[in-house]
């Protein structure tokens, strides 16, 4: 976005961007940027708080009057915690528990069993919202699970998506797996889960989280630089890495 900003400014169009990673903005030197101390993916803070989001937007737009760029201005108002709105919303219960298997179970089978348990919840989320974000790869969720399990185990995954590089296929497929779990986790009425709750659950308690961490280790040790970048910078959210001490 910073590069686009410079291009538009050269054409006489003033621009402003909202920055979630200050270091990136410092390197790119955008014409105008408002840095906000919020989680990745939430540049306006928290959902469903129009007043707070309006303040962030107004702070960003106010920078359009500045002509002394490149500049980065810090917006230091903390995002609201997102207080529960009803008694049902107090606390969070995972939408499904994962009982221990009767005998020994491979990581691949653990992932399949776990995802089978979550499918009704993800289907409910999709029905309620009328859409799903589990569609980046274009393959079935079972094929997603198979790819992740084989990649994590160090097996040859071939060319899972025709005409797509190995790195891009990895990104799309692992994004689909995370989206599937996030939708399932938030399907229960009155779940009351914060974004941090879902991250802790996914990366700390699920077979999928463990499999993706194994995928990250394998990709990081490989020779494909693009795949390594995705594994080290994009696969595991910065917030989750900090909470897991990675």
C-alpha positions as a Markdown table, in Angstrom:
| # | Residue | x | y | z |
|---|---|---|---|---|
| 1 | Unk | 0.0 | 0.0 | 0.0 |
| 2 | Unk | 2.9 | 2.4 | 0.7 |
| 3 | Unk | 4.2 | 1.9 | -2.9 |
| 4 | Unk | 0.7 | 2.6 | -4.3 |
| 5 | Unk | 0.5 | 5.7 | -2.1 |
| 6 | Unk | 3.7 | 7.1 | -3.7 |
| 7 | Unk | 2.4 | 6.3 | -7.2 |
| 8 | Unk | -0.9 | 8.1 | -6.5 |
| 9 | Unk | 0.8 | 11.0 | -4.8 |
| 10 | Unk | 3.0 | 11.5 | -7.9 |
| 11 | Unk | -0.3 | 11.9 | -9.9 |
| 12 | Unk | -1.5 | 14.6 | -7.5 |
| 13 | Unk | -3.8 | 12.4 | -5.4 |
| 14 | Unk | -3.2 | 12.7 | -1.6 |
| 15 | Unk | -3.2 | 9.4 | 0.3 |
| 16 | Unk | -3.1 | 8.1 | 3.8 |
| 17 | Unk | -2.8 | 4.5 | 5.0 |
| 18 | Unk | -3.3 | 2.7 | 8.3 |
| 19 | Unk | -0.3 | 0.8 | 9.5 |
| 20 | Unk | -0.4 | -2.3 | 11.7 |
| 21 | Unk | 3.3 | -3.0 | 11.6 |
| 22 | Unk | 5.3 | 0.1 | 12.3 |
| 23 | Unk | 8.6 | -1.3 | 11.2 |
| 24 | Unk | 7.2 | -2.0 | 7.7 |
| 25 | Unk | 6.0 | 1.6 | 7.4 |
| 26 | Unk | 9.3 | 3.0 | 8.5 |
| 27 | Unk | 11.0 | 1.0 | 5.8 |
| 28 | Unk | 8.5 | 1.9 | 3.1 |
| 29 | Unk | 8.1 | 5.6 | 4.1 |
| 30 | Unk | 4.5 | 6.1 | 2.9 |
| 31 | Unk | 3.4 | 9.7 | 2.2 |
| 32 | Unk | 1.1 | 9.6 | 5.3 |
| 33 | Unk | 0.4 | 6.7 | 7.7 |
| 34 | Unk | -1.4 | 6.3 | 10.9 |
| 35 | Unk | 0.1 | 3.5 | 13.0 |
| 36 | Unk | -2.4 | 1.7 | 15.3 |
| 37 | Unk | -1.5 | -0.7 | 18.1 |
| 38 | Unk | -4.1 | -3.3 | 17.1 |
| 39 | Unk | -4.0 | -7.0 | 16.1 |
| 40 | Unk | -3.2 | -7.9 | 12.5 |
| 41 | Unk | -6.4 | -7.9 | 10.4 |
| 42 | Unk | -8.1 | -5.4 | 12.8 |
| 43 | Unk | -6.9 | -1.9 | 11.7 |
| 44 | Unk | -10.0 | -0.3 | 13.2 |
| 45 | Unk | -9.7 | -2.1 | 16.6 |
| 46 | Unk | -12.6 | -4.3 | 17.4 |
| 47 | Unk | -15.7 | -5.2 | 15.4 |
| 48 | Unk | -19.2 | -3.8 | 16.1 |
| 49 | Unk | -17.9 | -0.6 | 17.8 |
| 50 | Unk | -18.8 | 2.1 | 15.3 |
| 51 | Unk | -17.9 | 5.0 | 17.5 |
| 52 | Unk | -14.4 | 3.7 | 18.1 |
| 53 | Unk | -13.9 | 2.8 | 14.5 |
| 54 | Unk | -15.0 | 6.3 | 13.4 |
| 55 | Unk | -12.4 | 7.9 | 15.7 |
| 56 | Unk | -9.7 | 5.8 | 14.1 |
| 57 | Unk | -10.9 | 6.7 | 10.6 |
| 58 | Unk | -11.1 | 10.4 | 11.4 |
| 59 | Unk | -7.6 | 10.3 | 12.8 |
| 60 | Unk | -6.3 | 8.8 | 9.6 |
| 61 | Unk | -8.2 | 11.2 | 7.3 |
| 62 | Unk | -7.0 | 14.2 | 9.3 |
| 63 | Unk | -3.5 | 13.4 | 8.0 |
| 64 | Unk | -4.6 | 14.3 | 4.5 |
| 65 | Unk | -4.1 | 18.0 | 5.4 |
| 66 | Unk | -0.4 | 17.3 | 6.2 |
| 67 | Unk | 2.1 | 18.2 | 3.5 |
| 68 | Unk | 5.3 | 17.5 | 5.5 |
| 69 | Unk | 5.5 | 13.8 | 4.6 |
| 70 | Unk | 6.6 | 11.1 | 4.5 |
| 71 | Unk | 5.2 | 10.8 | 8.0 |
| 72 | Unk | 4.0 | 8.2 | 10.5 |
| 73 | Unk | 1.7 | 9.3 | 13.3 |
| 74 | Unk | 1.0 | 7.1 | 16.2 |
| 75 | Unk | -2.6 | 6.5 | 17.2 |
| 76 | Unk | -2.3 | 5.4 | 20.8 |
| 77 | Unk | -5.9 | 4.9 | 21.8 |
| 78 | Unk | -6.3 | 1.3 | 23.1 |
| 79 | Unk | -9.0 | -0.8 | 21.5 |
| 80 | Unk | -11.9 | -1.6 | 23.7 |
| 81 | Unk | -11.8 | -5.1 | 25.3 |
| 82 | Unk | -15.1 | -6.0 | 23.8 |
| 83 | Unk | -17.2 | -6.5 | 26.9 |
| 84 | Unk | -19.9 | -9.2 | 26.9 |
| 85 | Unk | -23.4 | -7.9 | 25.8 |
| 86 | Unk | -25.5 | -10.5 | 27.7 |
| 87 | Unk | -25.3 | -13.2 | 30.3 |
| 88 | Unk | -24.9 | -15.8 | 27.6 |
| 89 | Unk | -21.8 | -14.1 | 26.3 |
| 90 | Unk | -19.8 | -14.4 | 29.6 |
| 91 | Unk | -16.8 | -16.6 | 29.0 |
| 92 | Unk | -16.3 | -19.0 | 26.1 |
| 93 | Unk | -16.9 | -22.6 | 25.7 |
| 94 | Unk | -15.2 | -24.4 | 22.8 |
| 95 | Unk | -18.0 | -25.5 | 20.4 |
| 96 | Unk | -16.8 | -29.1 | 20.6 |
| 97 | Unk | -14.5 | -31.1 | 22.8 |
| 98 | Unk | -12.0 | -33.5 | 21.4 |
| 99 | Unk | -12.0 | -36.7 | 23.5 |
| 100 | Unk | -8.8 | -38.8 | 23.6 |
| 101 | Unk | -8.8 | -41.7 | 21.2 |
| 102 | Unk | -9.2 | -45.2 | 22.5 |
| 103 | Unk | -5.7 | -46.3 | 21.3 |
| 104 | Unk | -2.7 | -44.9 | 19.6 |
| 105 | Unk | -3.5 | -42.3 | 16.9 |
| 106 | Unk | -1.3 | -40.8 | 14.2 |
| 107 | Unk | -1.3 | -37.0 | 13.8 |
| 108 | Unk | -3.1 | -37.4 | 10.4 |
| 109 | Unk | -5.9 | -39.4 | 12.0 |
| 110 | Unk | -6.1 | -37.0 | 14.9 |
| 111 | Unk | -6.6 | -34.1 | 12.5 |
| 112 | Unk | -9.2 | -35.9 | 10.5 |
| 113 | Unk | -11.2 | -36.9 | 13.6 |
| 114 | Unk | -11.0 | -33.4 | 14.9 |
| 115 | Unk | -12.2 | -31.8 | 11.6 |
| 116 | Unk | -15.0 | -34.3 | 11.3 |
| 117 | Unk | -16.2 | -33.2 | 14.7 |
| 118 | Unk | -16.1 | -29.5 | 13.6 |
| 119 | Unk | -17.8 | -29.9 | 10.3 |
| 120 | Unk | -21.4 | -29.4 | 11.6 |
| 121 | Unk | -20.3 | -26.2 | 13.4 |
| 122 | Unk | -18.6 | -24.8 | 10.3 |
| 123 | Unk | -21.6 | -25.7 | 8.2 |
| 124 | Unk | -23.8 | -23.9 | 10.7 |
| 125 | Unk | -21.6 | -20.8 | 10.6 |
| 126 | Unk | -21.8 | -20.8 | 6.8 |
| 127 | Unk | -25.5 | -21.2 | 6.8 |
| 128 | Unk | -26.0 | -18.3 | 9.2 |
| 129 | Unk | -23.7 | -15.9 | 7.4 |
| 130 | Unk | -24.6 | -16.9 | 3.9 |
| 131 | Unk | -21.0 | -17.2 | 3.0 |
| 132 | Unk | -17.7 | -18.8 | 4.0 |
| 133 | Unk | -14.0 | -17.8 | 3.8 |
| 134 | Unk | -13.0 | -21.4 | 3.3 |
| 135 | Unk | -12.5 | -21.1 | -0.4 |
| 136 | Unk | -9.0 | -19.9 | -1.1 |
| 137 | Unk | -7.6 | -23.2 | -2.5 |
| 138 | Unk | -10.7 | -24.4 | -4.4 |
| 139 | Unk | -10.2 | -28.0 | -3.0 |
| 140 | Unk | -12.3 | -29.8 | -0.5 |
| 141 | Unk | -11.7 | -29.5 | 3.2 |
| 142 | Unk | -10.8 | -33.2 | 3.4 |
| 143 | Unk | -8.2 | -32.6 | 0.7 |
| 144 | Unk | -6.9 | -29.6 | 2.7 |
| 145 | Unk | -6.5 | -31.9 | 5.8 |
| 146 | Unk | -4.7 | -34.5 | 3.7 |
| 147 | Unk | -2.3 | -32.0 | 2.3 |
| 148 | Unk | -1.5 | -30.5 | 5.7 |
| 149 | Unk | -1.0 | -33.9 | 7.3 |
| 150 | Unk | 1.3 | -35.1 | 4.5 |
| 151 | Unk | 3.3 | -31.8 | 4.4 |
| 152 | Unk | 3.8 | -31.9 | 8.2 |
| 153 | Unk | 5.0 | -35.5 | 8.0 |
| 154 | Unk | 7.6 | -34.6 | 5.4 |
| 155 | Unk | 5.9 | -36.5 | 2.6 |
| 156 | Unk | 5.8 | -35.4 | -1.0 |
| 157 | Unk | 2.7 | -33.3 | -1.6 |
| 158 | Unk | 3.2 | -33.0 | -5.4 |
| 159 | Unk | 1.4 | -30.2 | -7.1 |
| 160 | Unk | -1.8 | -29.8 | -5.1 |
| 161 | Unk | -3.2 | -26.8 | -7.1 |
| 162 | Unk | -2.7 | -26.9 | -10.8 |
| 163 | Unk | -0.8 | -24.0 | -12.2 |
| 164 | Unk | 0.0 | -22.6 | -8.8 |
| 165 | Unk | 3.4 | -22.4 | -7.2 |
| 166 | Unk | 4.2 | -24.6 | -4.2 |
| 167 | Unk | 4.5 | -21.5 | -2.0 |
| 168 | Unk | 1.1 | -20.1 | -3.1 |
| 169 | Unk | -0.6 | -23.4 | -2.8 |
| 170 | Unk | 0.8 | -23.8 | 0.8 |
| 171 | Unk | -0.6 | -20.3 | 1.7 |
| 172 | Unk | -4.0 | -20.9 | 0.2 |
| 173 | Unk | -4.5 | -24.4 | 1.7 |
| 174 | Unk | -3.2 | -23.4 | 5.2 |
| 175 | Unk | -5.4 | -20.3 | 5.1 |
| 176 | Unk | -8.4 | -22.5 | 4.4 |
| 177 | Unk | -7.6 | -24.8 | 7.3 |
| 178 | Unk | -7.4 | -21.8 | 9.7 |
| 179 | Unk | -10.6 | -20.3 | 8.3 |
| 180 | Unk | -12.5 | -23.6 | 8.7 |
| 181 | Unk | -11.5 | -23.8 | 12.4 |
| 182 | Unk | -12.3 | -20.1 | 13.1 |
| 183 | Unk | -15.7 | -20.3 | 11.6 |
| 184 | Unk | -16.5 | -23.5 | 13.5 |
| 185 | Unk | -15.2 | -22.0 | 16.8 |
| 186 | Unk | -17.5 | -19.0 | 16.6 |
| 187 | Unk | -20.6 | -20.8 | 15.4 |
| 188 | Unk | -22.0 | -21.6 | 18.9 |
| 189 | Unk | -24.6 | -19.0 | 20.0 |
| 190 | Unk | -23.3 | -16.7 | 22.7 |
| 191 | Unk | -19.7 | -18.1 | 22.3 |
| 192 | Unk | -18.3 | -14.8 | 23.7 |
| 193 | Unk | -14.9 | -15.6 | 22.3 |
| 194 | Unk | -12.3 | -12.9 | 21.7 |
| 195 | Unk | -9.8 | -13.1 | 18.9 |
| 196 | Unk | -7.2 | -14.1 | 21.4 |
| 197 | Unk | -9.4 | -16.9 | 22.8 |
| 198 | Unk | -9.7 | -18.4 | 19.4 |
| 199 | Unk | -6.0 | -18.1 | 18.7 |
| 200 | Unk | -5.1 | -19.8 | 22.0 |
| 201 | Unk | -7.6 | -22.5 | 21.3 |
| 202 | Unk | -6.4 | -23.2 | 17.8 |
| 203 | Unk | -2.7 | -22.9 | 18.2 |
| 204 | Unk | -2.5 | -24.4 | 21.7 |
| 205 | Unk | -5.2 | -27.0 | 21.9 |
| 206 | Unk | -6.0 | -28.4 | 18.4 |
| 207 | Unk | -4.4 | -31.1 | 16.3 |
| 208 | Unk | -4.6 | -28.6 | 13.4 |
| 209 | Unk | -2.5 | -26.1 | 15.2 |
| 210 | Unk | 0.1 | -28.7 | 16.0 |
| 211 | Unk | 0.1 | -29.8 | 12.4 |
| 212 | Unk | 0.6 | -26.3 | 11.1 |
| 213 | Unk | 3.4 | -25.7 | 13.5 |
| 214 | Unk | 5.1 | -28.8 | 12.1 |
| 215 | Unk | 4.4 | -27.5 | 8.6 |
| 216 | Unk | 6.1 | -24.2 | 9.6 |
| 217 | Unk | 9.2 | -26.1 | 10.8 |
| 218 | Unk | 9.5 | -28.2 | 7.7 |
| 219 | Unk | 9.0 | -25.2 | 5.3 |
| 220 | Unk | 11.5 | -23.1 | 7.3 |
| 221 | Unk | 14.1 | -25.8 | 6.9 |
| 222 | Unk | 13.6 | -26.1 | 3.1 |
| 223 | Unk | 15.2 | -24.4 | 0.1 |
| 224 | Unk | 12.2 | -22.6 | -1.3 |
| 225 | Unk | 12.6 | -19.0 | -0.2 |
| 226 | Unk | 9.0 | -18.0 | -0.9 |
| 227 | Unk | 7.7 | -21.0 | 1.1 |
| 228 | Unk | 10.1 | -20.2 | 3.9 |
| 229 | Unk | 8.9 | -16.6 | 4.0 |
| 230 | Unk | 5.3 | -17.6 | 4.2 |
| 231 | Unk | 6.0 | -20.2 | 7.0 |
| 232 | Unk | 8.1 | -17.8 | 9.1 |
| 233 | Unk | 6.2 | -14.6 | 8.6 |
| 234 | Unk | 2.6 | -15.3 | 7.6 |
| 235 | Unk | 1.5 | -18.7 | 8.7 |
| 236 | Unk | 1.4 | -18.2 | 12.5 |
| 237 | Unk | 0.0 | -14.8 | 13.6 |
| 238 | Unk | 2.4 | -12.6 | 15.5 |
| 239 | Unk | 0.0 | -12.6 | 18.5 |
| 240 | Unk | 0.0 | -16.4 | 18.6 |
| 241 | Unk | 3.7 | -16.6 | 18.3 |
| 242 | Unk | 4.1 | -14.2 | 21.3 |
| 243 | Unk | 1.6 | -16.2 | 23.3 |
| 244 | Unk | 3.3 | -19.5 | 22.5 |
| 245 | Unk | 6.8 | -18.0 | 23.0 |
| 246 | Unk | 7.8 | -19.0 | 19.5 |
